[in-house]
Amino acid sequence: MAQRIKGIEETDAPIILKPLYVGFKRIVGKVGASLKVSAHRPSIAWFGNLFGIAIEKSGKVEQRIHLLAQLRAAQIVECPFCIDIIPALGKKSGVLTDEEISAVSHYFDSDLFSIREKVVLEYAEAISKTPVKVSDEMFGRLKNYFDEKQIVELTASIAFENYRARFNHALGIESDNFYK
């Protein structure tokens, strides 16, 4: 699928978005198509980034867990951009290996993930399907490993990934080849 809306290059972006463009380049080396497209509505671009930062800075759940959950959500929603950028972030930060990234789609059979991580990946799947179906049994298993603050943070992280993935997928935003 071709990108449906042309992105705004950094040189043409509103001044209010310059910090986002600079930050994106600092984190992954170049500005992603997702930001360039959302730049058509600066308040939406800022909302997405601020919400993501709020989740990241909450600090109740470790980055590895967030990235695993987000990657599984992106796989369920089939977002090429997210399936590309999340592994790149995980690899760059040193919390995910290539082997682990490849195993996320079949995590249940993998020895690379702890039971705690597998519960998170299963939770990410349940939240990312339509309709959302999180059983009491699954939620109980989640509560065995995470407290209420962590569950709220984790749920926000997965739900936010669903927003990003569905936004990118609907607009035809493909991989930017961040992860190689």
Secondary structure by P-SEA (a helix, b strand, c coil): ccccbbbbccccccccaaaaaaaaaaacccccaaaaaacccaaaaaaaaaaaaaaaacccccaaaaaaaaaaaaaaacccccccaaaaaaaaaccccaaaaaacccccccccccaaaaaaaaaaaaaacccccccaaaaaaaaacccaaaaaaaaaaaaaaaaaaaaaaaaccccccccc
